[in-house]
Amino acid sequence: MIIDNNRKSISLRLRKLMAMLFTGALIIIVYFTDILQSPGSWFTKHHLAGFFLLLYVLYYLFDYMLEHNYIYYSDMGDKIVVRYYSLRPLESSQNSIEIPKSEFHDFRITRSFLNLKERIVLFQNTRRGIAKYPPISITALNKAEKEKLMSSLGKLKGASS
């Protein structure tokens, strides 16, 4: 089985770009139109522009905290292959995990940040004991992809026991 969330990762990047463009357009409209021209009002164009900018920053921070990843998963052949990279800006490291199916031990799902951020941790049998891989954020996977991933890993866990 192969899981590849390339479409979702493109969609997430486009959503961030559209949010930035929309916020910029709103700020330009506020400054170059006659919105809020009443002289006695304490609420100025600067307040409205700052409000839109604050909303964008909060949205961006929320999205940053979710730690979306592009994920490619394959259990074809004799290895489990997981390739992933962060969709956060300025984080460009591409990571890959390859575990022979005979050495796969277990996996664990963890949740954090208001139960919205999900991570998977893979474990491998080695000569020294059980090795734990760094957590991989699976927040960008949809529900069906997460179920397929857990089903595949569950079958492999049962087969290696």
MDAnalysis code that builds the backbone (N, CA, C; Angstrom):
import MDAnalysis as mda
import numpy as np

u = mda.Universe.empty(483, n_residues=161, atom_resindex=np.repeat(np.arange(161), 3), trajectory=True)
u.add_TopologyAttr("name", ["N", "CA", "C"] * 161)
u.add_TopologyAttr("resid", np.arange(1, 162))
u.add_TopologyAttr("resname", ["MET", "ILE", "ILE", "ASP", "ASN", "ASN", "ARG", "LYS", "SER", "ILE", "SER", "LEU", "ARG", "LEU", "ARG", "LYS", "LEU", "MET", "ALA", "MET", "LEU", "PHE", "THR", "GLY", "ALA", "LEU", "ILE", "ILE", "ILE", "VAL", "TYR", "PHE", "THR", "ASP", "ILE", "LEU", "GLN", "SER", "PRO", "GLY", "SER", "TRP", "PHE", "THR", "LYS", "HIS", "HIS", "LEU", "ALA", "GLY", "PHE", "PHE", "LEU", "LEU", "LEU", "TYR", "VAL", "LEU", "TYR", "TYR", "LEU", "PHE", "ASP", "TYR", "MET", "LEU", "GLU", "HIS", "ASN", "TYR", "ILE", "TYR", "TYR", "SER", "ASP", "MET", "GLY", "ASP", "LYS", "ILE", "VAL", "VAL", "ARG", "TYR", "TYR", "SER", "LEU", "ARG", "PRO", "LEU", "GLU", "SER", "SER", "GLN", "ASN", "SER", "ILE", "GLU", "ILE", "PRO", "LYS", "SER", "GLU", "PHE", "HIS", "ASP", "PHE", "ARG", "ILE", "THR", "ARG", "SER", "PHE", "LEU", "ASN", "LEU", "LYS", "GLU", "ARG", "ILE", "VAL", "LEU", "PHE", "GLN", "ASN", "THR", "ARG", "ARG", "GLY", "ILE", "ALA", "LYS", "TYR", "PRO", "PRO", "ILE", "SER", "ILE", "THR", "ALA", "LEU", "ASN", "LYS", "ALA", "GLU", "LYS", "GLU", "LYS", "LEU", "MET", "SER", "SER", "LEU", "GLY", "LYS", "LEU", "LYS", "GLY", "ALA", "SER", "SER"])
u.atoms.positions = np.array([
    [0.842, -1.172, 0.000],
    [0.000, 0.000, 0.000],
    [0.892, 1.242, 0.000],
    [0.455, 2.244, -0.714],
    [1.182, 3.508, -0.780],
    [0.251, 4.627, -0.334],
    [0.769, 5.478, 0.536],
    [0.044, 6.680, 0.971],
    [0.919, 7.870, 0.605],
    [0.334, 8.817, -0.120],
    [1.068, 10.004, -0.564],
    [0.124, 11.197, -0.463],
    [0.440, 12.150, 0.407],
    [-0.462, 13.295, 0.599],
    [0.027, 14.554, -0.129],
    [0.523, 14.359, -1.349],
    [1.046, 15.469, -2.136],
    [-0.032, 16.524, -2.414],
    [-1.234, 16.092, -2.747],
    [-2.320, 17.053, -3.023],
    [-2.644, 17.897, -1.794],
    [-2.689, 17.262, -0.650],
    [-2.983, 17.984, 0.588],
    [-1.874, 18.977, 0.910],
    [-0.622, 18.595, 0.697],
    [0.482, 19.515, 1.001],
    [0.447, 20.720, 0.067],
    [0.107, 20.517, -1.199],
    [-0.031, 21.645, -2.120],
    [-1.190, 22.533, -1.679],
    [-2.293, 21.910, -1.286],
    [-3.466, 22.656, -0.822],
    [-3.139, 23.503, 0.411],
    [-2.370, 22.945, 1.341],
    [-2.002, 23.696, 2.545],
    [-1.121, 24.899, 2.208],
    [-0.191, 24.718, 1.303],
    [0.665, 25.837, 0.896],
    [-0.138, 26.919, 0.179],
    [-1.061, 26.506, -0.671],
    [-1.913, 27.487, -1.366],
    [-2.811, 28.234, -0.387],
    [-3.305, 27.534, 0.616],
    [-4.155, 28.168, 1.623],
    [-3.391, 29.252, 2.373],
    [-2.126, 28.979, 2.731],
    [-1.317, 29.990, 3.413],
    [-1.054, 31.189, 2.506],
    [-0.773, 30.915, 1.239],
    [-0.536, 31.996, 0.283],
    [-1.791, 32.847, 0.102],
    [-2.937, 32.198, -0.019],
    [-4.194, 32.937, -0.192],
    [-4.520, 33.772, 1.044],
    [-4.249, 33.252, 2.222],
    [-4.492, 34.003, 3.452],
    [-3.613, 35.248, 3.498],
    [-2.357, 35.101, 3.076],
    [-1.451, 36.250, 3.060],
    [-1.915, 37.295, 2.047],
    [-2.292, 36.851, 0.856],
    [-2.754, 37.787, -0.170],
    [-4.058, 38.472, 0.246],
    [-4.963, 37.725, 0.853],
    [-6.236, 38.286, 1.299],
    [-6.014, 39.332, 2.387],
    [-5.132, 39.024, 3.332],
    [-4.826, 39.976, 4.397],
    [-4.187, 41.232, 3.819],
    [-3.249, 41.053, 2.904],
    [-2.612, 42.209, 2.267],
    [-3.624, 43.055, 1.513],
    [-4.542, 42.403, 0.803],
    [-5.568, 43.137, 0.065],
    [-6.483, 43.913, 1.016],
    [-6.857, 43.295, 2.128],
    [-7.701, 43.991, 3.103],
    [-6.992, 45.232, 3.672],
    [-5.717, 45.096, 3.976],
    [-4.968, 46.227, 4.526],
    [-4.845, 47.342, 3.488],
    [-4.605, 46.981, 2.245],
    [-4.535, 47.992, 1.174],
    [-5.878, 48.688, 1.016],
    [-6.962, 47.929, 1.047],
    [-8.304, 48.527, 0.933],
    [-8.561, 49.487, 2.083],
    [-8.174, 49.097, 3.285],
    [-8.389, 49.955, 4.454],
    [-7.642, 51.279, 4.294],
    [-6.401, 51.226, 3.840],
    [-5.592, 52.446, 3.754],
    [-5.913, 53.325, 2.542],
    [-6.369, 52.743, 1.448],
    [-6.581, 53.529, 0.244],
    [-8.046, 53.798, -0.089],
    [-8.935, 53.572, 0.846],
    [-10.343, 53.922, 0.655],
    [-10.783, 54.819, 1.796],
    [-12.001, 55.270, 1.739],
    [-12.529, 56.181, 2.754],
    [-13.238, 55.443, 3.887],
    [-12.777, 54.283, 4.228],
    [-13.353, 53.547, 5.345],
    [-12.932, 54.229, 6.639],
    [-13.843, 54.356, 7.555],
    [-13.593, 54.952, 8.875],
    [-13.076, 56.390, 8.785],
    [-13.804, 57.218, 8.092],
    [-13.398, 58.618, 7.961],
    [-14.088, 59.545, 8.951],
    [-14.859, 59.004, 9.883],
    [-15.536, 59.885, 10.835],
    [-14.494, 60.511, 11.767],
    [-14.466, 61.839, 11.876],
    [-13.402, 62.525, 12.616],
    [-13.444, 62.291, 14.126],
    [-14.589, 61.987, 14.700],
    [-14.672, 61.834, 16.148],
    [-14.433, 60.415, 16.624],
    [-14.175, 59.484, 15.707],
    [-14.024, 58.086, 16.078],
    [-12.619, 57.794, 16.597],
    [-12.530, 57.023, 17.653],
    [-11.229, 56.628, 18.195],
    [-10.664, 55.426, 17.445],
    [-11.529, 54.743, 16.679],
    [-11.137, 53.552, 15.920],
    [-10.680, 53.997, 14.536],
    [-9.390, 53.907, 14.253],
    [-8.835, 54.440, 13.002],
    [-8.507, 53.321, 12.012],
    [-8.016, 53.738, 10.845],
    [-7.576, 52.783, 9.832],
    [-6.432, 51.917, 10.365],
    [-5.606, 52.522, 11.177],
    [-4.465, 51.784, 11.731],
    [-4.936, 50.647, 12.641],
    [-5.995, 50.925, 13.406],
    [-6.546, 49.873, 14.276],
    [-7.093, 48.712, 13.443],
    [-7.833, 49.037, 12.389],
    [-8.430, 48.009, 11.535],
    [-7.342, 47.210, 10.805],
    [-6.344, 47.876, 10.282],
    [-5.237, 47.193, 9.598],
    [-4.480, 46.308, 10.598],
    [-4.253, 46.818, 11.789],
    [-3.587, 46.029, 12.824],
    [-4.399, 44.807, 13.211],
    [-5.726, 44.969, 13.258],
    [-6.610, 43.849, 13.576],
    [-6.495, 42.752, 12.515],
    [-6.525, 43.147, 11.223],
    [-6.390, 42.159, 10.146],
    [-5.025, 41.480, 10.196],
    [-3.996, 42.250, 10.491],
    [-2.654, 41.686, 10.588],
    [-2.550, 40.718, 11.775],
    [-3.165, 41.075, 12.884],
    [-3.173, 40.198, 14.052],
    [-3.899, 38.885, 13.751],
    [-5.026, 38.964, 13.043],
    [-5.746, 37.738, 12.661],
    [-4.867, 36.840, 11.799],
    [-4.144, 37.446, 10.853],
    [-3.270, 36.658, 9.992],
    [-2.145, 36.012, 10.801],
    [-1.539, 36.748, 11.690],
    [-0.451, 36.207, 12.511],
    [-0.959, 35.061, 13.387],
    [-2.145, 35.209, 13.962],
    [-2.721, 34.129, 14.779],
    [-2.996, 32.884, 13.934],
    [-3.540, 33.088, 12.734],
    [-3.785, 31.972, 11.823],
    [-2.470, 31.280, 11.473],
    [-1.448, 32.067, 11.170],
    [-0.148, 31.531, 10.787],
    [0.485, 30.752, 11.948],
    [0.406, 31.292, 13.155],
    [0.953, 30.598, 14.325],
    [0.217, 29.291, 14.598],
    [-1.109, 29.321, 14.456],
    [-1.908, 28.112, 14.643],
    [-1.493, 27.042, 13.642],
    [-1.361, 27.442, 12.383],
    [-0.959, 26.509, 11.342],
    [0.463, 26.007, 11.587],
    [1.335, 26.872, 12.062],
    [2.711, 26.494, 12.367],
    [2.759, 25.454, 13.490],
    [1.920, 25.644, 14.490],
    [1.895, 24.719, 15.627],
    [1.404, 23.318, 15.227],
    [0.588, 23.232, 14.190],
    [0.080, 21.928, 13.755],
    [1.160, 21.079, 13.088],
    [2.231, 21.713, 12.612],
    [3.391, 21.000, 12.089],
    [3.011, 20.014, 10.973],
    [2.428, 20.535, 9.897],
    [2.052, 19.687, 8.772],
    [3.288, 19.158, 8.055],
    [3.194, 17.925, 7.588],
    [4.267, 17.279, 6.833],
    [3.725, 16.711, 5.538],
    [4.579, 16.726, 4.502],
    [4.324, 15.898, 3.334],
    [4.782, 14.503, 3.736],
    [3.968, 13.492, 3.440],
    [4.304, 12.121, 3.838],
    [4.097, 11.172, 2.655],
    [5.096, 10.327, 2.461],
    [5.004, 9.220, 1.525],
    [5.259, 7.957, 2.343],
    [4.324, 7.012, 2.296],
    [4.444, 5.762, 3.038],
    [4.241, 4.608, 2.065],
    [5.106, 3.612, 2.158],
    [4.967, 2.419, 1.335],
    [5.345, 1.197, 2.149],
    [4.520, 0.158, 2.032],
    [4.856, -1.117, 2.657],
    [5.047, -2.200, 1.584],
    [5.304, -1.755, 0.371],
    [5.551, -2.677, -0.737],
    [6.962, -3.244, -0.593],
    [7.154, -4.456, -1.022],
    [8.478, -5.067, -0.935],
    [8.761, -5.573, 0.469],
    [10.026, -5.640, 0.799],
    [10.413, -6.195, 2.095],
    [10.737, -5.132, 3.130],
    [10.457, -3.858, 2.821],
    [10.729, -2.762, 3.752],
    [9.523, -1.847, 3.901],
    [9.453, -1.220, 5.066],
    [8.517, -0.121, 5.288],
    [9.310, 1.142, 4.977],
    [8.779, 1.980, 4.093],
    [9.466, 3.213, 3.707],
    [8.572, 4.389, 4.065],
    [9.116, 5.323, 4.843],
    [8.405, 6.560, 5.180],
    [9.323, 7.720, 4.812],
    [8.873, 8.536, 3.879],
    [9.611, 9.743, 3.513],
    [8.733, 10.929, 3.892],
    [9.348, 11.933, 4.481],
    [8.554, 13.080, 4.922],
    [9.425, 14.323, 5.011],
    [8.745, 15.468, 4.860],
    [9.405, 16.744, 5.111],
    [8.364, 17.738, 5.608],
    [8.847, 18.688, 6.376],
    [7.963, 19.670, 6.994],
    [7.487, 20.682, 5.959],
    [6.241, 21.114, 6.096],
    [5.694, 22.157, 5.235],
    [5.859, 23.541, 5.855],
    [6.545, 23.603, 6.992],
    [6.821, 24.889, 7.613],
    [7.837, 25.646, 6.767],
    [7.724, 26.965, 6.728],
    [8.714, 27.725, 5.965],
    [10.094, 27.634, 6.620],
    [11.120, 27.673, 5.818],
    [12.521, 27.654, 6.241],
    [12.964, 26.331, 6.853],
    [12.147, 25.309, 6.782],
    [12.540, 23.967, 7.222],
    [12.546, 23.077, 5.989],
    [13.730, 22.775, 5.497],
    [13.810, 22.071, 4.221],
    [14.414, 20.669, 4.321],
    [14.637, 20.165, 5.507],
    [15.246, 18.839, 5.610],
    [14.250, 17.760, 5.190],
    [14.722, 16.877, 4.333],
    [13.908, 15.756, 3.894],
    [14.397, 14.525, 4.632],
    [13.470, 13.803, 5.204],
    [13.813, 12.658, 6.034],
    [13.249, 11.382, 5.431],
    [13.936, 10.287, 5.706],
    [13.482, 8.994, 5.224],
    [13.757, 7.941, 6.284],
    [12.796, 7.065, 6.462],
    [12.942, 5.931, 7.382],
    [12.657, 4.676, 6.576],
    [13.576, 3.722, 6.649],
    [13.377, 2.431, 5.998],
    [13.604, 1.348, 7.043],
    [12.571, 0.562, 7.268],
    [12.639, -0.510, 8.270],
    [12.307, -1.831, 7.576],
    [13.215, -2.798, 7.642],
    [12.856, -4.126, 7.112],
    [11.627, -4.651, 7.863],
    [10.710, -5.241, 7.138],
    [9.471, -5.711, 7.766],
    [9.740, -6.719, 8.885],
    [10.788, -7.501, 8.738],
    [11.106, -8.502, 9.759],
    [11.611, -7.864, 11.053],
    [12.077, -6.599, 10.974],
    [12.595, -5.915, 12.158],
    [11.623, -4.884, 12.737],
    [10.466, -4.714, 12.102],
    [9.479, -3.764, 12.622],
    [8.925, -4.284, 13.940],
    [8.915, -3.432, 14.957],
    [8.457, -3.857, 16.282],
    [7.065, -3.325, 16.612],
    [6.883, -2.007, 16.560],
    [5.627, -1.414, 17.010],
    [5.525, 0.015, 16.498],
    [4.379, 0.622, 16.737],
    [4.179, 2.045, 16.459],
    [3.284, 2.622, 17.544],
    [3.385, 3.918, 17.721],
    [2.569, 4.599, 18.723],
    [2.093, 5.925, 18.145],
    [0.833, 6.250, 18.377],
    [0.260, 7.529, 17.967],
    [0.174, 8.415, 19.204],
    [0.672, 9.635, 19.085],
    [0.555, 10.600, 20.186],
    [-0.197, 11.825, 19.690],
    [-0.907, 12.450, 20.593],
    [-1.663, 13.660, 20.263],
    [-1.245, 14.771, 21.212],
    [-1.234, 15.995, 20.677],
    [-0.909, 17.161, 21.498],
    [-1.568, 18.384, 20.887],
    [-1.329, 19.543, 21.475],
    [-1.876, 20.823, 21.018],
    [-3.385, 20.728, 20.782],
    [-4.103, 20.636, 21.879],
    [-5.561, 20.549, 21.875],
    [-6.079, 19.322, 21.121],
    [-5.302, 18.260, 21.107],
    [-5.639, 17.018, 20.402],
    [-5.709, 17.194, 18.884],
    [-5.154, 18.264, 18.354],
    [-5.196, 18.523, 16.918],
    [-3.952, 18.038, 16.199],
    [-2.827, 17.975, 16.905],
    [-1.563, 17.565, 16.294],
    [-1.325, 16.093, 16.619],
    [-1.207, 15.291, 15.563],
    [-0.972, 13.859, 15.732],
    [0.408, 13.503, 15.198],
    [1.075, 12.649, 15.941],
    [2.393, 12.170, 15.543],
    [2.423, 10.661, 15.654],
    [3.237, 10.070, 14.811],
    [3.431, 8.622, 14.883],
    [4.904, 8.362, 15.186],
    [5.140, 7.410, 16.070],
    [6.495, 7.006, 16.437],
    [6.648, 5.541, 16.048],
    [7.704, 5.238, 15.295],
    [7.960, 3.871, 14.852],
    [9.082, 3.258, 15.683],
    [8.976, 1.950, 15.931],
    [9.969, 1.227, 16.702],
    [10.500, 0.066, 15.870],
    [11.808, -0.179, 15.994],
    [12.460, -1.232, 15.233],
    [13.277, -2.117, 16.159],
    [13.228, -3.420, 15.919],
    [14.083, -4.361, 16.651],
    [15.496, -4.273, 16.091],
    [16.470, -4.139, 16.991],
    [17.880, -4.145, 16.597],
    [18.617, -5.146, 17.473],
    [19.894, -5.356, 17.197],
    [20.697, -6.272, 18.026],
    [20.835, -5.755, 19.445],
    [20.826, -4.450, 19.615],
    [20.978, -3.841, 20.942],
    [19.657, -3.711, 21.698],
    [18.572, -3.954, 21.032],
    [17.267, -3.786, 21.668],
    [16.300, -3.116, 20.710],
    [15.406, -2.329, 21.253],
    [14.383, -1.674, 20.445],
    [14.799, -0.224, 20.197],
    [14.834, 0.161, 18.912],
    [15.186, 1.531, 18.525],
    [13.910, 2.325, 18.283],
    [13.921, 3.572, 18.725],
    [12.769, 4.463, 18.565],
    [13.150, 5.559, 17.579],
    [12.335, 5.729, 16.540],
    [12.571, 6.789, 15.567],
    [11.942, 8.096, 16.049],
    [12.422, 9.218, 15.546],
    [11.800, 10.502, 15.927],
    [10.341, 10.538, 15.475],
    [9.494, 11.260, 16.216],
    [8.073, 11.335, 15.841],
    [7.885, 12.022, 14.488],
    [6.887, 11.541, 13.753],
    [6.531, 12.100, 12.451],
    [5.120, 12.653, 12.568],
    [4.954, 13.915, 12.243],
    [3.624, 14.518, 12.297],
    [2.766, 13.976, 11.154],
    [1.596, 13.441, 11.501],
    [0.653, 12.936, 10.491],
    [-0.607, 13.789, 10.457],
    [-0.508, 15.005, 10.953],
    [-1.656, 15.905, 11.014],
    [-2.220, 16.199, 9.625],
    [-1.365, 16.237, 8.606],
    [-1.819, 16.577, 7.256],
    [-2.513, 15.417, 6.543],
    [-2.461, 14.226, 7.109],
    [-3.175, 13.098, 6.500],
    [-4.657, 13.198, 6.825],
    [-5.494, 12.812, 5.865],
    [-6.926, 12.801, 6.163],
    [-7.271, 11.523, 6.935],
    [-8.505, 11.428, 7.369],
    [-8.924, 10.322, 8.240],
    [-8.735, 8.964, 7.568],
    [-9.097, 8.868, 6.292],
    [-8.956, 7.590, 5.583],
    [-7.488, 7.189, 5.463],
    [-6.610, 8.153, 5.182],
    [-5.183, 7.851, 5.074],
    [-4.608, 7.416, 6.425],
    [-5.053, 8.062, 7.494],
    [-4.584, 7.660, 8.832],
    [-5.037, 6.246, 9.157],
    [-6.280, 5.911, 8.802],
    [-6.782, 4.564, 9.066],
    [-6.019, 3.518, 8.262],
    [-5.714, 3.832, 6.988],
    [-4.925, 2.911, 6.163],
    [-3.534, 2.716, 6.753],
    [-2.913, 3.809, 7.188],
    [-1.576, 3.736, 7.779],
    [-1.577, 2.874, 9.031],
    [-2.529, 3.118, 9.923],
    [-2.592, 2.338, 11.165],
    [-2.930, 0.873, 10.883],
    [-3.794, 0.619, 9.912],
    [-4.139, -0.755, 9.549],
    [-2.913, -1.491, 9.000],
    [-2.189, -0.831, 8.115],
    [-0.990, -1.437, 7.530],
    [0.052, -1.727, 8.599],
    [0.312, -0.754, 9.462],
    [1.306, -0.955, 10.521],
    [0.834, -1.997, 11.537],
    [-0.468, -2.021, 11.804],
    [-1.012, -3.029, 12.715],
    [-0.823, -4.440, 12.181],
    [-1.027, -4.622, 10.868],
    [-0.815, -5.943, 10.258],
    [0.662, -6.328, 10.319],
    [1.529, -5.363, 10.047],
    [2.964, -5.640, 10.090],
    [3.437, -5.944, 11.505],
    [2.835, -5.257, 12.477],
    [3.178, -5.519, 13.880],
    [2.781, -6.934, 14.260],
    [1.594, -7.355, 13.841],
    [1.123, -8.702, 14.136],
    [1.945, -9.767, 13.429],
    [2.412, -9.457, 12.227],
    [3.203, -10.426, 11.453],
    [4.600, -10.602, 12.010],
    [5.148, -9.509, 12.607],
    [6.522, -9.604, 13.122],
    [6.588, -10.161, 14.533],
    [5.447, -10.286, 15.208],
    [5.448, -10.785, 16.606],
    [5.624, -12.263, 16.681],
])
